[in-house]
Each structure stands twice: as structure tokens, then as C-alpha cells.
Amino acid sequence: MIEDLKGAETWRVFRIMSEFVEGFEEISDIGPAVTIFGSARFHRNHTYYKKAVEMIKKSMGKNKTKVSGTKEICNNLAF
């Protein structure tokens, strides 16, 4: 098993770690923010989708940064 980890794969952990470090450095000056993680599997008429809409509307104030990635629900409501 150890033999399988030799080479480029052993450095993979450092590449992943550097991505985390770069990400944290990029967002360190943002200030108060709301980040939404979700699923693309619920349709607009689903109960959970509707509850998420309510929660997002309540949590996203004028002075908060919206970090939504590609979540349709956040992008539609936040911007």
C-alpha cells in the first residue's frame, strides 16, 4: 500500500492544503457574510426549497456579503 503512494500522489495533500490557504486569504477581508450550501435536487415548489427561500431572505441583510457559488436559489434571491 505504501508503494502505491509514491510519486505525485504524495504531494497531492500539499496542493489541497494550498488551495485552502489561498481561499482563506482571499476571503479574510470580506467581513460579515452569509454562505449557503444546498442541493440542486429540490424543485421550486418543494417544501425545503420554500423554507430555504424564507431563511435566505431573513439572513441576508444589506451589509452582508453573499457567498453563493452556483446555488440557483441564492443567486436569484441575493442579487
ABEGO torsion letter per residue (X at the ends): XAAAABEAAAAAAAAAAAAAAAAAAAAAAAEBBBBBBBBAABBAABAAAAAAAAAAAAABBAABBBBAEABAAAAAAAX
